Amino acid sequence: MKLFTEMKITGDAYPGGFGTGLTMHGSTTMERFSLRSGSEDLSEGITEYESSDGLKLILSKTSDGSVLRVKTTVINNSEATIDMELLTSFAAEGIKADKVHRLQSFWSAEGKLRTETVDDLHLEPSWAHFGTRIEKFGNTGSMPVRKYFPFLALEDSETGTFTAFELCLASTWQMEIISGTDDLLTVTGGIGDRDFGHWMKTLAPGESFETPEALITTGSSLYKVCDSLIKAQHPLISPVDEDMGIIFNEYCATWGDPSFDKMAAFCEKLEGKGIKYFVIDSGWYGADKWWESIGDWEVNEDKFPGGMKPVADLIRSKGMIPGLWFEMEALAPSCRHYNEKEHLLCKDGVPLTVGTRRFWDMEDPWVTEYLGERVIERLRSSGFGYVKLDYNDTVGIGCDGCESLGEALRRKVAATQRFFKKIREEIPGIVIENCSSGGHRLEPSMMALCSQASFSDAHETPSIPLIAANMHRVIRPDQCQIWAVLRASDTRKRIEYSLIATLFGRMCLSGDICGLTDEQWNVVDEGMAFYRKCADVIKYGTTVLIDQPQTKFNQLKGQQLLVREYNGTRLAILHRFEDSVFIGPDLTGCEILAEFGSGDSDLSAKAWLLKQKDNVS
């Protein structure tokens, strides 16, 4: 496989072969460049290309375990200003493959595995080995996980080899699978180009620009390449959050109507249960409709007399770390700054409005100072040790403010990421949860800034186990917060089903905790105890099986089995749906250390913690 990079400069000829409008790969821009140093293989190091007029392209390749971290830097040492309309993080040529694996994603249905053959995608070369055939996909906007994750794996069934790619980019991104004049494929990836993402970037003489990173790995199975990519994610986990502590979030109990008295009742019920975090979600501020009040972040003192410090102090007195919800990048109509255009993202000269939401310009120093006071100082002065940062719509193709809509979008999202870092710098040790209507920001560059993330907004649907298992292909389970919403009407089997789903990641409780009977709480206590026994396997293990023969999220049939292994210990998680037949894990040569649940009927679940016996023939 040849590993290189690619750029397209305005004024240079677009590619022929019927590709223009579909791709910018193969333009005449690259004819300017020659290889000056380094290699075009998967070895670690620097590969430099240079043009006769002083442009330089640098492909940086750094090993991270079995993963290669790759990015491109362009330096304009010429005497003229250039306008780029494509700059890839990577380009890989000469890949033999017959199958393509992607992860699709929509709201409350994240991470569905989509596997197609190269023939399905119509990428077989033409009879004359002429003409470009391409599959181009990605996401446009500020929710990077929408329709697809920035992930791609190519499989060669003949050799059993997988080549996988992942982009670390929280704004518009693209990947291309290109078939050319032979049976080998080319893959490129990076910022969405001018055609796809309305992106152009101007570089004056002496200026440079660096792309986001891409991750590349090879392996003998989809499980192995996904595990390698996940283990190359090195998030800033807060030291206090290293122990897989259990979370309680009150949202599915109050539905955006929290108050001091309600929180006090929840605290009394949870005291002594071993819950580490107590998170107050939306509705602690403004008027009654929480979604119309975001932006001012002034405490509703009818609900929380004396502000948020008394309730945070109460939570700490019960042995838990208090957490608070913000959607800090957005404003709603009741916010006093809603029409202050000078501080908002604009498009075509007017405030960019999505539904009723508008968005702060996160590059504006006034906004940074304002949110520093309203978000960071609120958390610090009230004593919160956890913050849930939500983000509930996308700005679309971009905004005003730069040489292109796409470049402005990239810069605004980068400014948001800097504010995430600012929170951590000013409140050392704080636990940050990444949420974007659930799972719309579950990509590596956002996950790197946080301790945890909401895996989905699928809080009470039977499909939670499917979505949670899907996340094992793209994010670390110890960061993946999965909710068990408990209802007073729940049977033992329903409670088990919900709690066992949280074993795919971090356990979070919500719902009618004050309405549960002692018998129901006994089941919850059993589930929490089992979770704690499994914590090391969840956190450090490798997923070796996801048996998930589902095509629909709302009409589940059969069953799902996931197996994760660590240091001779195995966690097996079984969920049964409609018309199911019990097929448990292979227990040959295993000692059952612990088990939870029944798995004895449709819509039931069971989990096993197993130890591989020594000297098994």
C-alpha positions in Angstrom: 0.0 0.0 0.0 1.3 3.4 -0.9 0.6 6.1 1.7 0.7 9.8 0.6 -1.3 13.0 0.6 -3.2 15.1 -1.8 -4.1 18.8 -2.4 -6.1 20.7 -5.0 -5.4 24.4 -5.6 -7.8 26.6 -7.4 -6.8 27.3 -11.0 -5.3 23.9 -11.5 -7.2 21.4 -13.7 -9.7 19.1 -12.1 -9.5 15.4 -12.7 -10.7 13.8 -15.9 -12.3 10.4 -16.3 -15.8 11.8 -15.4 -14.8 12.4 -11.8 -15.2 16.2 -11.5 -18.0 17.0 -9.1 -17.6 13.6 -7.4 -13.9 13.9 -6.4 -10.9 16.2 -6.5 -8.6 13.2 -6.4 -6.2 13.2 -9.3 -6.2 16.9 -10.2 -3.1 18.4 -11.8 -2.1 20.1 -8.5 -0.1 17.0 -7.5 1.8 17.2 -10.8 3.6 20.2 -9.3 5.2 18.1 -6.5 8.0 15.6 -6.4 9.0 13.4 -3.5 12.0 15.0 -1.7 12.5 12.8 1.4 10.9 9.9 3.3 9.0 6.9 2.1 5.5 6.3 0.9 4.8 3.2 3.0 3.4 2.6 6.4 6.7 3.2 8.2 6.9 5.8 10.9 8.6 9.1 9.8 8.2 12.2 7.7 7.5 12.2 4.0 8.1 15.5 2.2 6.9 16.7 -1.2 8.0 20.0 -2.8 7.0 22.0 -5.9 9.4 24.0 -8.0 7.7 27.3 -6.9 8.2 26.6 -3.1 5.1 24.8 -1.9 5.8 22.0 0.5 3.6 19.1 1.7 4.6 17.1 4.8 3.0 13.8 5.7 3.7 13.0 9.3 3.5 9.3 10.4 3.7 8.3 14.1 3.3 4.8 15.4 0.9 4.3 18.3 0.9 0.6 19.0 -0.4 -1.1 15.9 -1.9 2.2 14.7 -0.3 4.8 12.5 -1.3 8.4 13.3 -1.1 10.5 10.1 -1.6 14.2 9.3 -0.6 16.6 6.5 1.0 20.0 6.8 1.2 22.4 3.9 3.7 25.3 3.9 3.5 28.1 1.4 7.1 29.1 0.7 6.2 30.5 -2.7 5.8 34.1 -3.6 2.0 33.8 -4.3 -1.1 33.3 -2.3 -2.8 30.0 -2.9 -6.4 28.9 -2.4 -6.9 25.3 -1.5 -10.1 23.4 -2.1 -8.9 20.0 -1.0 -6.2 18.9 1.5 -6.4 15.4 2.7 -5.1 14.0 6.0 -4.1 10.9 4.1 -4.4 9.1 0.8 -3.7 5.4 0.6 -3.3 3.6 -2.8 -3.1 0.0 -3.9 -5.5 -1.6 -1.4 -6.9 -5.0 -2.4 -10.4 -5.5 -1.0 -13.7 -7.0 -1.9 -15.8 -5.8 1.2 -16.5 -2.4 2.7 -17.5 -1.9 6.4 -19.0 1.4 7.6 -20.9 2.4 10.7 -24.1 4.3 10.1 -25.7 6.5 12.7 -28.9 8.4 13.3 -30.5 9.7 16.5 -31.2 6.9 18.9 -29.9 4.3 16.4 -26.1 4.9 16.5 -23.4 2.7 15.0 -25.2 0.2 12.8 -22.7 -1.9 10.9 -23.1 -1.6 7.2 -21.2 -4.2 5.1 -21.2 -4.2 1.3 -19.2 -5.7 -1.4 -17.1 -3.6 -3.7 -19.4 -4.9 -6.5 -22.5 -3.7 -4.5 -20.9 -0.2 -4.5 -20.3 -0.5 -8.3 -16.6 0.0 -7.9 -15.5 -2.7 -10.3 -13.2 -1.1 -13.0 -14.7 -0.5 -16.4 -14.1 -2.9 -19.3 -11.5 -0.4 -20.7 -10.0 0.4 -17.3 -11.0 4.0 -17.9 -13.2 6.4 -15.9 -13.4 7.1 -12.2 -15.7 5.1 -10.0 -16.1 6.4 -6.5 -18.0 6.0 -3.2 -17.7 9.3 -1.3 -19.3 9.7 2.1 -19.0 11.7 5.3 -20.8 14.4 7.3 -21.5 18.0 6.8 -21.9 20.1 9.9 -21.1 20.4 13.6 -22.4 16.9 14.5 -19.7 14.7 13.2 -21.5 11.4 13.9 -24.6 11.8 11.8 -25.4 9.3 9.1 -21.9 7.8 9.4 -19.1 7.6 11.9 -15.8 8.8 10.5 -14.7 5.2 10.1 -14.0 2.8 7.3 -12.6 -0.7 7.0 -11.8 -2.6 3.8 -11.7 -6.4 3.8 -9.8 -8.7 1.5 -11.6 -12.0 2.0 -9.0 -14.0 0.1 -6.2 -13.1 2.6 -8.3 -12.3 5.6 -6.7 -8.9 5.8 -8.5 -5.7 7.1 -7.3 -2.2 6.5 -9.2 0.4 8.7 -9.2 4.2 8.8 -10.6 6.7 11.3 -10.7 10.5 11.3 -10.2 12.7 14.3 -12.4 15.6 13.3 -15.5 17.1 15.0 -16.7 19.2 12.0 -17.3 18.4 8.3 -15.3 15.3 7.2 -15.2 13.0 4.2 -13.8 9.7 3.0 -13.5 8.5 -0.6 -13.1 4.9 -1.9 -11.9 5.3 -5.5 -11.6 2.6 -8.1 -9.2 3.4 -11.0 -7.6 1.5 -13.8 -7.0 -1.7 -11.9 -8.6 -3.9 -9.3 -6.9 -2.0 -6.4 -8.6 0.7 -4.4 -7.5 4.2 -3.2 -8.9 5.7 0.0 -8.6 9.3 0.9 -9.9 11.2 4.0 -9.9 14.5 5.8 -11.7 17.8 5.9 -14.8 17.9 3.6 -13.6 19.5 0.4 -15.1 22.4 -1.6 -17.5 20.1 -3.4 -18.6 18.2 -0.3 -18.0 20.5 2.6 -17.9 24.1 1.1 -14.3 24.3 2.3 -11.6 26.5 0.9 -8.5 27.7 2.7 -6.3 30.6 1.7 -2.6 30.6 2.4 -0.5 33.7 2.0 3.3 33.4 1.4 4.9 32.1 4.6 1.7 30.6 6.1 1.1 27.0 6.8 -1.9 24.8 7.7 -2.2 21.4 9.4 -4.9 18.9 8.9 -6.6 16.8 11.6 -5.2 13.5 12.4 -6.2 10.2 10.8 -5.7 6.7 12.3 -4.7 3.8 10.1 -4.3 0.1 11.0 -4.3 -3.4 9.6 -5.4 -6.7 11.2 -6.9 -10.1 10.7 -10.4 -9.3 11.7 -12.9 -6.4 12.1 -12.7 -7.0 15.8 -8.9 -6.5 15.8 -8.7 -3.4 13.7 -11.5 -1.8 15.7 -9.8 -2.7 19.0 -6.5 -1.2 17.7 -8.2 2.1 16.8 -10.0 2.3 20.1 -6.8 1.6 22.1 -5.1 4.4 20.1 -7.6 6.8 21.7 -6.0 8.4 24.8 -8.6 10.6 26.4 -8.1 13.0 29.3 -9.8 10.9 31.9 -10.1 12.8 35.2 -8.1 11.0 37.9 -11.3 10.7 40.1 -13.0 8.9 37.2 -10.6 6.0 36.8 -12.6 3.5 38.9 -15.7 3.0 36.6 -17.9 4.8 39.2 -21.7 4.5 38.7 -23.7 7.6 37.7 -27.2 8.7 38.6 -28.8 11.3 36.2 -32.2 12.6 37.2 -33.5 13.5 33.7 -35.7 10.5 33.2 -37.2 11.1 36.6 -38.1 14.8 36.3 -38.0 15.2 32.5 -36.4 18.6 32.7 -38.1 19.8 35.9 -35.6 19.3 38.7 -35.8 21.1 42.0 -34.0 21.1 45.3 -36.8 19.1 47.0 -36.8 16.5 44.3 -33.0 16.2 44.4 -33.1 15.9 48.2 -35.5 13.0 47.9 -33.3 11.3 45.4 -30.3 11.8 47.6 -32.0 10.2 50.5 -32.8 7.1 48.4 -29.3 6.8 46.9 -27.3 7.4 50.1 -25.1 4.4 50.8 -25.8 2.7 47.4 -22.3 3.3 46.1 -23.3 5.8 43.5 -20.4 8.1 42.6 -22.0 10.9 40.6 -25.3 12.6 40.9 -26.0 14.7 37.8 -28.7 17.4 37.6 -29.8 17.6 34.0 -31.7 20.3 32.1 -34.2 22.7 33.6 -32.4 24.1 36.7 -32.3 27.5 35.1 -34.7 29.9 33.4 -38.4 29.3 32.8 -40.4 26.1 32.9 -39.6 25.0 29.3 -35.9 24.1 29.6 -35.4 24.1 25.8 -36.6 27.7 25.5 -34.4 29.0 28.3 -30.9 28.0 27.3 -28.3 30.7 27.1 -28.6 32.9 30.1 -27.8 30.2 32.7 -29.4 32.0 35.6 -30.6 29.7 38.4 -34.3 29.3 38.8 -34.5 30.2 42.4 -38.1 29.0 42.8 -36.7 25.5 42.1 -33.3 26.0 43.8 -33.5 28.6 46.6 -30.1 30.1 47.2 -28.7 28.9 43.9 -27.0 25.7 43.1 -24.4 25.6 45.9 -26.9 24.3 48.5 -27.9 21.3 46.3 -24.3 20.6 45.4 -23.4 20.6 49.1 -26.3 18.3 49.8 -25.2 15.8 47.2 -21.6 15.8 48.5 -22.9 15.3 52.1 -24.5 12.1 50.8 -21.2 10.8 49.5 -21.7 11.6 45.8 -20.0 14.0 43.4 -22.5 16.6 42.1 -22.8 17.2 38.3 -24.6 19.8 36.2 -25.9 20.0 32.7 -25.2 22.8 30.1 -25.8 23.2 26.4 -23.2 26.0 26.4 -22.8 26.6 22.7 -26.5 27.4 22.0 -29.1 30.0 22.7 -32.9 29.8 22.8 -35.5 32.6 22.1 -35.9 33.6 25.8 -32.1 34.3 26.2 -31.5 38.0 26.5 -28.7 37.8 24.0 -30.7 35.9 21.3 -30.7 38.9 18.9 -27.2 40.1 19.6 -25.9 39.3 16.1 -22.3 40.4 16.8 -21.8 37.4 19.2 -23.6 34.8 17.2 -22.8 32.5 14.3 -24.2 34.1 11.1 -24.8 32.8 7.6 -25.6 35.1 4.7 -25.3 38.0 7.2 -28.1 37.0 9.5 -28.0 34.9 12.7 -27.9 31.2 11.8 -31.1 29.7 13.2 -31.9 26.0 13.4 -35.4 25.4 14.6 -35.4 28.0 17.4 -31.7 27.5 18.3 -29.0 30.0 17.6 -25.3 29.4 18.3 -22.6 31.4 20.0 -19.5 32.4 18.1 -17.0 30.4 20.1 -14.1 32.4 18.6 -15.5 35.7 20.0 -13.5 36.8 23.2 -16.7 38.2 24.6 -18.4 34.9 24.3 -15.5 33.1 25.9 -15.6 35.5 28.8 -19.4 35.2 29.1 -19.3 31.4 29.2 -16.4 31.5 31.5 -18.5 33.4 34.0 -21.8 31.5 33.4 -20.5 28.0 33.0 -17.0 27.6 34.5 -17.5 30.0 37.5 -21.0 28.5 38.1 -19.4 25.0 38.4 -16.5 26.1 40.5 -18.3 28.4 42.9 -21.1 25.9 43.5 -18.7 23.0 44.0 -19.6 20.8 41.1 -17.1 18.1 40.1 -18.9 16.8 37.0 -20.3 18.6 34.0 -22.5 17.2 31.2 -21.9 19.3 28.0 -24.8 18.7 25.6 -25.2 19.9 22.0 -28.6 19.4 20.4 -28.5 20.5 16.7 -26.1 21.1 13.9 -25.2 24.3 12.2 -25.1 22.6 8.7 -22.6 23.5 6.0 -21.0 26.4 7.8 -21.2 30.0 8.7 -19.8 33.4 7.8 -16.4 34.7 9.0 -13.7 33.1 6.8 -12.8 32.5 3.2 -15.4 29.7 3.0 -18.3 28.4 5.0 -16.5 25.2 5.7 -13.4 26.8 7.0 -15.4 29.0 9.3 -17.2 26.0 10.6 -13.9 24.1 11.2 -12.5 27.1 13.2 -15.7 27.5 15.3 -15.7 23.9 16.3 -12.0 24.0 17.1 -12.8 27.0 19.4 -15.4 24.9 21.1 -12.8 22.2 21.8 -10.5 24.9 23.2 -13.2 25.8 25.6 -13.5 22.2 26.7 -9.8 22.4 27.6 -10.3 25.7 29.4 -12.9 24.1 31.7 -10.4 21.4 32.6 -7.6 23.9 33.1 -9.7 26.2 35.4 -11.3 23.3 37.3 -8.6 20.6 37.6 -10.0 17.1 38.0 -13.5 17.9 36.8 -15.2 15.0 35.0 -16.5 16.1 31.6 -19.3 14.2 29.8 -19.6 14.6 26.0 -23.2 14.6 24.9 -24.8 15.7 21.7 -28.4 14.5 21.6 -26.8 11.3 22.8 -24.2 10.1 20.3 -23.6 12.8 17.6 -20.1 13.7 18.8 -18.6 10.3 19.4 -15.5 10.8 17.4 -11.9 10.6 18.6 -11.0 14.3 18.9 -14.1 15.0 21.0 -13.7 11.8 23.1 -10.1 12.9 23.8 -11.3 15.9 25.7 -13.7 14.0 28.0 -13.9 11.4 30.7 -17.3 10.0 29.5 -19.8 10.3 26.8 -23.5 9.6 26.4 -23.8 6.7 24.0 -27.3 7.6 22.8 -30.6 9.2 23.7 -32.1 5.7 23.5 -33.0 5.6 27.1 -36.0 3.3 27.4 -36.1 1.3 24.2 -35.4 -2.5 23.9 -32.7 -1.6 21.3 -30.3 -0.2 23.9 -28.2 -3.4 23.8 -27.8 -3.2 20.1 -26.6 0.4 20.2 -24.3 -0.2 23.2 -22.7 -3.2 21.5 -22.2 -1.1 18.3 -20.1 1.4 20.3 -17.5 -1.3 21.0 -16.3 -0.8 17.5 -15.6 3.0 17.9 -15.2 4.2 21.5 -13.7 2.9 24.7 -16.3 1.2 26.8 -15.0 2.9 30.0 -16.1 6.2 28.4 -19.4 4.9 27.1 -22.2 5.9 29.5 -25.3 3.7 29.1 -28.5 4.4 31.0 -30.7 2.0 32.9 -34.0 3.8 33.3 -35.9 2.1 36.2 -39.7 2.3 36.5 -41.9 1.4 39.4 -43.8 -0.9 37.0 -40.7 -2.8 36.0 -40.6 -6.6 36.5 -37.5 -8.3 37.7 -36.7 -9.3 34.2 -37.1 -5.8 32.9 -34.8 -4.4 35.5 -32.2 -7.1 34.7 -32.5 -6.4 31.0 -31.8 -2.7 31.6 -29.0 -3.2 34.1 -27.3 -5.8 31.9 -27.2 -3.4 29.0 -25.1 -1.1 31.1 -22.3 -3.8 31.2 -21.4 -2.7 27.7 -19.9 0.5 29.2 -20.4 2.8 32.2 -23.5 2.2 34.3 -25.9 5.2 34.7 -29.2 4.9 36.6 -32.3 7.1 36.1 -36.0 6.9 36.4 -38.4 6.2 39.3 -35.8 5.5 42.0 -38.1 6.7 44.8 -40.9 4.5 43.6 -39.1 1.2 43.6 -40.0 -1.4 46.1 -37.4 -3.0 48.4 -37.6 -6.1 46.2 -36.9 -4.1 43.1 -34.0 -2.3 44.8 -32.5 -5.7 45.8 -32.3 -6.5 42.0 -30.7 -3.2 41.3 -28.2 -3.8 44.1 -27.4 -7.2 42.7 -26.8 -5.6 39.3 -24.5 -2.9 40.6 -22.5 -5.5 42.5 -22.1 -7.6 39.4 -21.1 -4.5 37.4 -18.3 -3.7 39.9 -17.0 -7.3 39.5 -16.8 -6.8 35.7 -15.3 -3.3 35.8 -11.7 -4.4 34.8 -13.0 -6.5 31.8 -15.2 -3.6 30.7 -12.4 -1.1 31.0 -9.3 -3.0 29.8 -10.6 -5.9 27.7 -10.9 -6.7 24.1 -14.3 -7.5 22.4 -14.0 -10.8 20.6 -17.6 -11.4 19.6 -20.6 -9.3 18.6 -23.2 -11.8 17.4 -26.0 -9.4 16.4 -28.1 -10.6 13.5 -30.5 -7.6 13.5 -31.6 -5.3 10.7 -34.2 -3.3 12.5 -34.0 -1.4 15.8 -37.7 -1.3 16.5 -38.6 -4.9 15.6 -36.0 -7.0 17.4 -35.9 -10.7 16.7 -33.7 -13.5 18.0 -30.9 -12.5 20.4 -27.6 -10.8 20.8 -24.4 -12.1 22.4 -21.3 -10.1 23.1 -18.1 -11.5 24.6 -15.2 -9.4 26.0 -11.9 -10.8 27.4 -9.2 -9.5 29.7 -6.4 -11.3 31.4 -8.0 -14.8 31.3 -11.4 -13.5 32.3 -14.4 -13.3 30.0 -17.6 -11.2 30.2 -20.5 -12.6 28.2 -23.6 -10.5 27.8 -26.8 -12.0 26.3 -30.0 -10.2 25.5 -33.1 -12.1 24.1 -35.6 -10.3 21.9 -38.8 -11.7 20.4 -39.0 -15.2 18.9 -35.7 -16.0 20.5 -34.0 -19.4 21.3 -31.5 -19.4 24.2 -28.0 -19.8 22.9 -25.5 -18.8 25.6 -21.7 -18.4 25.5 -19.4 -21.4 25.1 -18.6 -22.4 28.7 -16.2 -25.1 27.8 -13.1 -24.9 30.0 -14.6 -22.0 32.0 -15.3 -21.5 35.6 -18.3 -19.3 36.4 -17.1 -16.5 38.7 -20.5 -14.7 38.9 -23.7 -14.4 36.9 -26.6 -12.1 36.9 -30.0 -12.3 35.2 -32.1 -15.2 33.9 -32.1 -15.1 30.1 -34.9 -17.7 30.3 -37.5 -16.0 28.0 -38.0 -13.4 25.3 -37.1 -9.9 26.5 -34.8 -11.2 29.2 -31.1 -11.0 29.7 -28.2 -12.7 31.4 -24.5 -12.0 32.0 -21.7 -14.3 33.0 -18.2 -13.5 34.4 -16.0 -16.4 33.5 -12.5 -17.6 34.2 -10.6 -19.7 31.7 -9.4 -22.8 33.6 -5.8 -23.8 33.3 -4.7 -27.0 31.5 -7.9 -27.5 29.6 -7.3 -30.0 26.7 
